[in-house]
Amino acid sequence: MDNVNQPEFWQQRYESGSIQWDMGQVSPPLKAYIDQLPESTKDQRILVPGAGNAYEVGYLHEQGFTNVVLVDFAPAPIKDFAKRYPDFPAEHSICADFFELSPKDYQFDWILEQTFFCAINPSRRDEYVEQMAALLKPNGKLIGLLFNVDFGRDEPPFGGTLKEYQKRFAPYFNIDVMETSTNSHPARQGSELFMSLQAK
Ligand SMILES: C[S@@+](CC[C@H](N)C(=O)[O-])C[C@H]1O[C@@H](n2cnc3c(N)ncnc32)[C@H](O)[C@@H]1O
């Protein structure tokens, strides 16, 4: 299970086309969230970690959000994204380990979670919560989706429950929303929670 902490594991999945998590489109609940944001948020600093093929980043960019940063430690999807979006600022496309981003260098207004939490080793979940909180500006938000399913497997996606998430996030975040998403992609209908959390 430790190999999911290594970029090689994910790079190999991209190279072999074994990317079952990839929806090939922006996740519908996240598109709906982005669509209701006011014009005044277009210059907010946004992070999408474990972005993979980064459909959400592409969508934000198309909608005129100018300060979006994508991070993934596998080079393949980063290269591919650059080909698809040649006008996306190269300095906002970062091949790095999320856990090694320094909060001194990176501070965001909001962060978008999309099948990243379920990809990391579950033993690192508290570290994930702490790092998310550290990378957010005061009152910054963590927005996204989490699986509300126990997949019962020793490989990603690693699932979880609403109760577990509430307990893990509560020390660092106010949980404004964490409930079953009503507008998920058909393949994920009923299996994911939409969350809107505010850093304490
Ligand atoms: C299941 S995929 C999801 C990709 C994308 N969010 C999506 O929904 O299509 C998980 C992604 O997280 C990346 N990843 C896993 N651990 C990471 C880490 N510690 N730092 C940066 N990226 C990581 C992987 O390379 C992979 O692209």
The ligand as an ORCA input file, in Angstrom:
! r2SCAN-3c Opt
* xyz 0 1
  C      -7.077      9.008     -8.331
  S      -6.085     10.162     -9.153
  C      -7.228     11.539     -9.325
  C      -6.824     12.541    -10.368
  C      -7.840     13.665    -10.587
  N      -8.075     14.410     -9.382
  C      -9.132     13.094    -11.131
  O     -10.139     13.131    -10.442
  O      -9.117     12.639    -12.291
  C      -5.004     10.713     -7.878
  C      -3.945     11.691     -8.356
  O      -3.225     12.179     -7.235
  C      -1.855     12.203     -7.543
  N      -1.149     12.102     -6.260
  C      -1.223     11.087     -5.358
  N      -0.480     11.377     -4.263
  C       0.052     12.603     -4.483
  C       0.908     13.448     -3.726
  N       1.357     13.089     -2.512
  N       1.262     14.651     -4.238
  C       0.812     15.027     -5.469
  N       0.016     14.266     -6.242
  C      -0.372     13.064     -5.754
  C      -1.645     11.043     -8.490
  O      -0.486     11.194     -9.271
  C      -2.940     11.068     -9.297
  O      -2.812     11.882    -10.431
*
